[in-house]
């Protein structure tokens, strides 16, 4: 906990006093709330560890069962906050199932991401609407965007370089032609990163903050974010992405800016999947 104490996270009461537009309206007392959350989170973690171990079919079955379990649970659990938290968690097995089951329409994996994340915009939009969050809570603001863009490029370069050193070459484009680089940048910054950041930061982290408070929400979201990168089969990568997720989550917590975390995430991908391995 020492590392997280260094983040100087504020209590939910402090957030209520300082956050604009009552971003965190309340932290309700819910009986056995950690039990309600531990079961699906542990199940998602187990399914991702199956992918890490190369057991993709078993992971697909597990994620399908998680999806069904969470869906049916919302019909019987009466507490609204737990219902909405389950609705947020549902997005993770959906993302994984779409990713693993989507056929390859193009030889280049980059363009297949259009179908995966394009499809994901539907459940993400529905979930964001049903959560009842305001635009400010979701982080939909372009304040300070002029500062955030250069900051995101520099931080994206640094974090993308570290990821490259961990994973090695994994380019999604054949060369650094203007057309390829433009396609990679557009897909990562305007599709992949917004969808993932909306899932993990705008929806899941926001909902967990209401139920558990800021510190626990940041920890859980970051771990799940790291585990969702289990496909590399590299435990160091999972740990590293969890750390990156902690940084992104903390920046979102402090700024409530979805464009900021989206740009950082997007430029990490641009450098990691394109520029650095092809230099």
VENSULBEL-V261339 format. One line per field, one symbol per residue. ss: DSSP state (H for helix, E for strand, C for the rest). phi: phi as a letter, one per 30 degrees, with the letter a starting at -180 (. if undefined). A space follows every 10 residues. Layout:
ss->???
phi->???
This chain:
ss->CHHHHCCCCC CHHHHHHHCH HHCCCCCCCC CCHHHHHHHH HHHHHHHHHH HHCCCHHHHH HHHHHHHHHH HHHHHHCCCH HHHHHHHHHH HHHHHHHHHH HCCCCCCCHH HHHHHHHHHH HHHHHHHHHH HCCCHHHHCC CCCCHHHHHH HHHHHHHHHH HHHHHHHCCC CCCCCCCHHH HHHHHHHHHH HHHHHHHHHH HHHHHHHHHH HHCHHHHHHH HHHHHHHCCH HHCCHHHHHH HHHHHHHHHH HHHHHCCHHH HHHHHHHHHH HHHHHHHHC
phi->.edddddhdc dddddddcdd hhecdacddb dhdddedddd dddddddddd dedicddddd dddddddddd dddddcdddd ddedddddde ddddeddddd cddddbddde dddddddddd dddddddddd diddddddid acdidddddd dddddddddd ddddddcjda dcbdacdedd dddddddddc bddedddddd cdcddedddd dcjddddddd ddddddddcd ddibdddddd dddddddddd ddddchcded ddddeddedd ddcbdddcd
